[in-house]
């Protein structure tokens, strides 16, 4: 994230002030609060194509699980937080912790704050990344929707994950990381028709809903097969 993006965070008086704001780094120039709806989003995508990535995957579960769930989410998305806080624990208990499925979490930032938190999650590294993602979704109301400058709140929460001021600033000025996250977001839109968050694919098939029953309906036949 460039110095200009940090300034846009510092200068904001509310999260709403960031929405639709331009970002000088070209990689995030197209981020908007509401993405244009794209017609004919495919119901099924090629798994091999779906699993091509430039960044290391953020994964909940075992690498050899027979079912792979791919989630595209924005850290400032309320529906994404609801999934992580209420549905994911049940999904983990039934499928992920038992080795039947794994969840691959992919960033799809819809605004500057979401991009910043996605970068911080990546900078934590290792198992700390999924823990950081879960914690930020759990506490989303504390940092995503409050008036005033969001940077001090993000730093205080990041300190609990081991960030210092120096490492926090270094992470948020990593242009390469920002561009890689945005490239993944752009590819998801152009290749797989992702136009809203959260969006899920189960072994390449787009999930029509986000309730546990929707996952059960998609996963159980694959396990039987």
matplotlib code that plots the C-alpha trace (Angstrom):
import matplotlib.pyplot as plt

x = [0.0, 1.5, 2.0, -0.9, -3.2, -2.1, -2.8, -6.3, -6.9, -5.5, -7.5, -10.8, -13.4, -15.4, -15.3, -17.9, -15.4, -13.2, -15.8, -15.2, -12.1, -9.3, -6.1, -2.9, -1.4, -2.7, -3.4, -6.2, -7.5, -10.6, -11.8, -15.3, -17.8, -20.3, -19.0, -20.8, -22.9, -21.7, -24.1, -23.9, -21.5, -20.6, -22.2, -19.1, -15.5, -12.5, -10.8, -7.3, -7.9, -9.5, -6.5, -3.9, -2.6, 0.3, 0.2, 0.4, -3.0, -4.7, -6.1, -8.3, -7.9, -5.7, -4.1, -5.2, -8.9, -11.1, -13.3, -12.0, -14.1, -12.8, -14.2, -13.8, -14.4, -13.9, -12.7, -15.3, -18.2, -20.8, -22.1, -18.5, -18.2, -21.5, -20.3, -17.0, -18.6, -21.6, -21.4, -17.6, -17.4, -20.1, -18.4, -15.1, -16.6, -18.4, -16.0, -12.8, -11.5, -12.5, -10.3, -13.3, -12.9, -10.6, -11.5, -9.3, -9.7, -9.1, -9.1, -11.6, -11.3, -14.1, -12.5, -9.3, -9.7, -10.4, -7.3, -5.3, -6.5, -5.9, -2.3, -1.9, -3.3, -0.7, 2.1, 1.3, 2.3, 1.8, -1.0, -1.3, -2.9, -6.1, -6.2, -5.9, -8.6, -11.0, -10.3, -10.8, -14.1, -15.1, -14.3, -15.3, -17.7, -14.8, -12.7, -14.7, -17.7, -16.5, -16.2, -12.7, -9.3, -9.2, -5.4, -4.9, -7.6, -6.0, -2.6, -3.8, -5.5, -2.5, -0.2, -2.0, -0.8, 2.8, 3.1, 5.3, 4.9, 7.7, 6.4, 2.9, 4.1, 6.3, 3.4, 1.1, 3.7, 4.3, 3.2, 4.0, 1.7, -1.0, -0.7, -0.8, -4.0, -5.6, -4.5, -6.3, -9.4, -9.3, -8.8, -11.7, -14.0, -12.8, -12.3, -14.9, -17.6, -17.1, -19.1, -20.2, -18.9, -18.9, -18.7, -18.0, -17.0, -17.1, -14.8, -15.4, -19.1, -20.6, -22.5, -26.0, -26.2, -24.0, -26.0, -24.6, -27.4, -26.0, -22.6, -24.0, -26.0, -22.9, -20.3, -22.2, -22.7, -19.0, -18.0, -20.3, -18.9]
y = [0.0, 3.3, 6.4, 7.9, 5.2, 5.5, 9.3, 8.4, 6.4, 9.1, 11.8, 10.0, 11.1, 7.9, 4.6, 6.1, 8.7, 6.0, 4.4, 5.1, 7.1, 6.9, 5.1, 6.3, 2.9, 1.7, -1.8, -0.7, 2.1, 0.1, -0.7, 0.6, 0.2, -1.5, -3.6, -3.5, -6.6, -8.9, -11.0, -14.8, -15.5, -19.2, -21.8, -24.0, -23.1, -25.3, -26.3, -26.2, -22.6, -21.7, -22.9, -20.9, -18.2, -15.8, -15.5, -18.3, -19.6, -18.8, -22.2, -23.5, -27.3, -30.0, -29.8, -33.3, -32.8, -34.2, -31.1, -27.6, -24.5, -21.3, -18.1, -14.6, -12.1, -8.4, -7.7, -4.8, -7.0, -7.5, -10.7, -12.1, -11.4, -13.1, -16.2, -16.3, -15.7, -18.0, -20.5, -21.2, -22.7, -25.2, -25.9, -26.4, -28.8, -31.0, -30.9, -29.0, -30.3, -33.8, -33.6, -33.8, -30.3, -27.3, -23.6, -21.4, -17.8, -15.2, -11.4, -9.4, -5.9, -3.5, -0.4, 1.0, -0.3, -3.8, -3.7, -2.5, -5.3, -7.9, -6.7, -6.9, -10.4, -11.4, -9.8, -11.7, -14.9, -18.6, -19.8, -16.3, -15.2, -17.2, -16.2, -12.5, -12.8, -14.5, -11.9, -9.0, -10.4, -11.0, -7.4, -5.8, -3.3, -1.9, -0.8, -0.9, 1.3, 3.8, 7.6, 9.1, 8.0, 4.2, 3.9, 4.1, 1.5, -0.8, -0.4, -1.1, -4.3, -5.3, -4.9, -7.9, -10.0, -8.9, -5.8, -2.9, 0.5, -0.1, -3.5, -2.0, 0.8, -1.4, -3.8, -0.9, 0.5, -2.8, -1.9, -5.4, -7.1, -4.6, -5.3, -9.0, -8.8, -6.6, -8.9, -11.8, -9.7, -8.7, -12.3, -13.4, -10.9, -11.5, -15.3, -16.5, -13.8, -12.8, -9.6, -9.8, -10.9, -13.5, -15.8, -19.5, -22.3, -25.9, -28.0, -25.4, -25.1, -21.8, -22.0, -20.4, -19.5, -19.2, -21.1, -24.4, -26.3, -24.9, -26.3, -29.6, -29.9, -29.2, -31.2, -34.4, -35.8, -35.2, -37.2, -40.1, -40.1]
z = [0.0, -1.0, 1.1, -0.7, 0.4, 4.0, 3.7, 2.4, 5.5, 7.8, 6.1, 6.3, 8.7, 8.4, 6.5, 4.2, 3.2, 1.8, -0.4, -4.0, -3.1, -5.7, -4.8, -6.5, -6.8, -10.2, -8.9, -6.7, -9.0, -9.9, -6.4, -5.8, -2.9, -5.2, -8.0, -11.3, -11.7, -14.5, -16.4, -16.8, -13.9, -14.5, -12.1, -12.6, -13.2, -13.9, -10.7, -12.2, -13.3, -10.0, -8.1, -10.0, -7.7, -7.3, -3.5, -1.0, -0.1, 3.2, 4.2, 7.0, 7.1, 5.6, 2.2, 1.2, 2.0, -0.8, -1.0, -1.5, -0.7, -2.2, -0.5, -1.9, 0.8, 1.7, 5.3, 5.5, 4.3, 7.0, 5.3, 5.2, 9.0, 9.7, 7.8, 9.6, 13.0, 12.8, 9.9, 9.7, 13.3, 12.3, 9.0, 10.7, 13.2, 10.6, 7.6, 8.0, 11.4, 10.3, 7.2, 4.8, 3.4, 3.5, 3.1, 0.9, 1.9, -0.9, -0.5, -2.6, -1.1, -1.8, -0.2, 1.1, 4.7, 3.5, 1.3, 4.3, 6.6, 3.9, 3.7, 7.4, 7.5, 4.9, 6.8, 10.0, 8.2, 9.0, 11.2, 12.5, 9.2, 9.7, 13.3, 12.4, 9.7, 12.2, 14.9, 12.6, 11.4, 15.0, 15.9, 12.6, 14.2, 16.2, 13.3, 10.0, 10.8, 13.3, 12.6, 12.6, 11.5, 11.3, 11.3, 15.1, 15.7, 13.1, 14.7, 18.2, 17.0, 14.9, 18.0, 19.5, 16.5, 17.1, 14.9, 16.0, 14.5, 12.2, 10.9, 10.6, 8.5, 6.4, 5.6, 4.6, 2.2, 0.4, -3.1, -4.5, -2.0, -2.7, -6.5, -5.9, -3.9, -6.4, -9.3, -7.5, -7.1, -10.8, -11.9, -9.8, -11.5, -15.0, -14.9, -12.5, -12.5, -8.8, -8.3, -4.7, -1.3, 0.0, -3.0, -2.6, -4.9, -3.8, -6.0, -8.7, -8.4, -7.3, -4.1, -4.3, -0.6, 2.5, 5.1, 6.6, 4.7, 1.4, 2.2, 3.2, 0.0, -2.0, 0.0, 1.1, -2.5, -3.2, -0.1, -1.0, -4.5]

ax = plt.figure().add_subplot(projection="3d")
ax.plot(x, y, z, "-o")
ax.set_aspect("equal")
plt.show()
